[in-house]
């Protein structure tokens, strides 16, 4: 089955990924009882919220899709494109925090966060194919760089716990 997405939908997915990431980090901060880790997760949540706004602004520059909108075919079996973000990055079923309920320790949460940040980077690399201006490509590159910083921050925190 082939699924067609337009650029507007891709930016909606990117925004959902960032919302999911912010929810994930806020829930992780709530669940863990280490002030330094809680503060780190809250800061990461704020960054994810800023990323969401950037993607929303980029999406607003596009017109809403209609039957004549340019689409991009994806040769994968996918569900509703809006659910792609929920399934692939920061959680399943639309909520990024389901699995956190069973998390046993801080290291496990950090490992999960690193995994999700890497998944986000991969998605955003592909997202660059959907943006037309070099300014927008630079914005996506900036977000990818921030995701790399997130991975470094999370990896350092994990290393301190191992």
Secondary structure, 3 states (H helix, E strand, C coil): CCEEECHHHHHHHHHHHHHHHHHHHHHHHHHCCCHHHHHHHHHHHHHHHHHHHHHHHHHHCCCCCCCCCCCEEECCCCCCHHHHHHHHCCCECCECCHHHHHCCCHHHHHHHHHHHHHHHHHHHHHHHHHCCCHHHHHHHHHHHHHHHHHHHHHHHHHHHHC
